Amino acid sequence: MEPDELLPLVAKGDQRAFEELYGLVCGPVYGLTRRVLRDPAQSEEVVQEVLLELWRTAGRFDPARGSALSWVLTLAHRRAVDRVRSVRAANDRERRVAERGEVPAFDEVAEAVEGRLEREWVRRCLRRLTDLQRQAVTLAYYDGYTYREVARRLSVPLGTVKTRMRAGLLRLRECLGAATGGAA
């Protein structure tokens, strides 16, 4: 099926249609974000954000305004440009602080406690995933494996890893959002 046929199914919550759409658009979305960001790691993060946004907002697609692929690539471009702006703003803030010679106040105890609480929330949320989702997420995010490497290590097809990752990340996002009062 083509993206134009799959997107309306995704809007209705069809996970198989999303898997197929994911396979069709993941490469072009990565290519576009990589051209804008130039950093492979940030590009991969933005791709995941775009695909999550695609799952959540597929119902907003209007075929009268263009093709599904164009719409997805527009989402990707906007998200990549937002990331560039965010990084620039952070760099500008750091530069201004450095130029003034100011050292921001730092409370090591509060930082340590906050870090410990955040790690505990993540551990709790990871425990809520299925064993298969937790394995895939752990290998990819904590051990640094690519999806292909995760598939090889778990002896499962790449599509299965992508499905587990997507479902696991959605559940983590929901759990962490609830843990922080919806600010995830």
C-alpha positions as CSV (number, residue, x, y, z in Angstrom):
1,M,0.0,0.0,0.0
2,E,1.0,3.6,-0.5
3,P,1.3,6.2,2.3
4,D,-1.8,8.0,1.0
5,E,-3.8,4.8,1.6
6,L,-2.1,3.9,4.9
7,L,-2.5,7.3,6.6
8,P,-6.3,7.2,6.9
9,L,-6.0,3.7,8.5
10,V,-3.4,5.0,10.9
11,A,-5.7,7.8,11.9
12,K,-8.2,5.1,12.9
13,G,-5.6,3.4,15.1
14,D,-4.5,0.6,12.8
15,Q,-1.1,-0.5,14.1
16,R,-0.3,-2.8,11.1
17,A,-0.9,0.2,8.8
18,F,1.4,2.3,11.0
19,E,4.1,-0.4,10.8
20,E,3.9,-0.4,7.0
21,L,3.8,3.4,6.9
22,Y,6.7,3.5,9.3
23,G,8.7,1.3,6.9
24,L,7.9,3.5,3.9
25,V,8.6,6.9,5.4
26,C,11.3,6.2,8.0
27,G,14.1,6.4,5.4
28,P,13.0,9.7,3.7
29,V,12.3,11.3,7.1
30,Y,15.8,10.3,8.4
31,G,17.4,11.6,5.2
32,L,15.6,15.0,5.5
33,T,16.4,15.4,9.2
34,R,20.0,14.4,8.7
35,R,20.4,17.1,6.0
36,V,18.9,19.7,8.3
37,L,20.6,18.6,11.6
38,R,23.8,16.9,10.3
39,D,24.1,15.0,13.5
40,P,23.1,11.3,13.2
41,A,22.1,11.0,16.9
42,Q,19.9,14.1,16.9
43,S,18.5,13.0,13.5
44,E,17.4,9.7,15.0
45,E,15.8,11.4,17.9
46,V,13.9,13.7,15.7
47,V,12.8,10.8,13.5
48,Q,11.3,9.1,16.5
49,E,9.6,12.3,17.6
50,V,8.1,12.7,14.1
51,L,6.9,9.2,13.9
52,L,5.3,9.5,17.3
53,E,3.7,12.7,16.2
54,L,2.5,11.0,13.0
55,W,0.8,8.2,15.1
56,R,-0.9,10.8,17.3
57,T,-1.9,13.3,14.6
58,A,-2.6,11.2,11.5
59,G,-6.2,12.3,11.6
60,R,-5.1,15.8,10.8
61,F,-3.9,14.8,7.3
62,D,-5.9,16.5,4.6
63,P,-5.4,14.7,1.2
64,A,-6.8,17.8,-0.6
65,R,-3.7,19.7,0.5
66,G,-1.1,17.2,-0.8
67,S,0.3,13.7,-0.6
68,A,0.8,11.8,2.6
69,L,4.6,11.7,2.1
70,S,4.7,15.5,1.6
71,W,2.7,15.9,4.8
72,V,5.0,13.6,6.8
73,L,8.1,15.3,5.4
74,T,6.7,18.7,6.3
75,L,6.3,17.5,9.9
76,A,9.8,16.2,9.8
77,H,11.2,19.4,8.4
78,R,9.4,21.5,11.0
79,R,10.6,19.3,13.8
80,A,14.2,19.4,12.6
81,V,14.2,23.2,12.2
82,D,12.7,23.4,15.7
83,R,15.6,21.3,17.0
84,V,18.2,23.5,15.2
85,R,16.6,26.6,16.8
86,S,16.6,25.0,20.2
87,V,20.2,24.0,20.0
88,R,21.2,27.5,18.8
89,A,19.3,29.1,21.6
90,A,20.9,26.9,24.2
91,N,24.3,27.6,22.8
92,D,23.6,31.4,22.7
93,R,22.5,31.3,26.4
94,E,25.7,29.4,27.4
95,R,27.8,31.9,25.4
96,R,26.2,34.9,27.0
97,V,26.6,33.4,30.5
98,A,30.3,32.6,29.7
99,E,30.9,36.1,28.4
100,R,29.6,37.7,31.6
101,G,31.8,35.4,33.6
102,E,28.8,34.3,35.7
103,V,28.6,30.9,37.2
104,P,25.0,29.9,37.8
105,A,24.2,28.8,41.3
106,F,24.4,25.0,41.7
107,D,22.9,23.0,44.5
108,E,24.7,19.7,44.3
109,V,22.4,18.0,46.9
110,A,19.2,19.1,45.1
111,E,20.7,18.0,41.8
112,A,21.6,14.6,43.2
113,V,18.2,14.1,44.7
114,E,16.4,15.1,41.6
115,G,18.6,12.8,39.5
116,R,17.9,9.9,41.8
117,L,14.1,10.5,41.7
118,E,14.2,10.8,37.9
119,R,16.1,7.5,37.6
120,E,13.6,5.8,39.9
121,W,10.7,7.0,37.8
122,V,12.3,5.7,34.7
123,R,13.0,2.3,36.4
124,R,9.4,2.1,37.5
125,C,8.1,2.9,34.1
126,L,10.4,0.4,32.5
127,R,9.1,-2.3,34.8
128,R,5.6,-1.6,33.4
129,L,6.7,-2.6,29.9
130,T,6.4,-6.1,28.7
131,D,9.6,-8.1,28.9
132,L,10.0,-7.9,25.1
133,Q,9.5,-4.2,25.0
134,R,11.9,-3.6,27.9
135,Q,14.6,-5.8,26.2
136,A,14.3,-3.8,23.0
137,V,14.3,-0.4,24.7
138,T,17.1,-1.3,27.0
139,L,19.3,-2.6,24.2
140,A,18.7,0.5,22.1
141,Y,18.8,3.3,24.6
142,Y,21.0,2.0,27.4
143,D,23.3,-0.3,25.5
144,G,23.4,1.9,22.4
145,Y,22.5,-0.7,19.8
146,T,20.8,0.2,16.5
147,Y,17.4,-1.3,15.8
148,R,19.1,-3.8,13.4
149,E,21.6,-4.8,16.0
150,V,18.7,-5.2,18.5
151,A,16.9,-7.5,16.0
152,R,20.1,-9.6,15.6
153,R,20.7,-9.9,19.3
154,L,17.1,-10.9,20.0
155,S,16.8,-13.1,16.9
156,V,13.7,-11.4,15.7
157,P,12.8,-9.5,12.5
158,L,13.6,-5.8,12.3
159,G,9.9,-4.9,12.0
160,T,9.2,-6.7,15.3
161,V,11.9,-4.6,17.0
162,K,10.4,-1.4,15.5
163,T,6.9,-2.4,16.8
164,R,8.2,-3.3,20.2
165,M,10.2,0.0,20.4
166,R,7.3,2.1,19.3
167,A,4.9,0.5,21.7
168,G,7.4,0.6,24.5
169,L,8.3,4.2,23.9
170,L,4.6,5.2,23.8
171,R,4.0,3.4,27.1
172,L,7.1,5.0,28.7
173,R,6.0,8.5,27.5
174,E,2.5,7.9,29.0
175,C,4.0,6.7,32.3
176,L,6.6,9.4,32.5
177,G,4.0,12.0,31.6
178,A,1.8,10.8,34.5
179,A,4.8,10.7,36.8
180,T,5.7,14.3,36.1
181,G,2.1,15.6,36.1
182,G,1.8,15.5,32.3
183,A,5.0,17.5,31.5
184,A,6.8,14.7,29.6
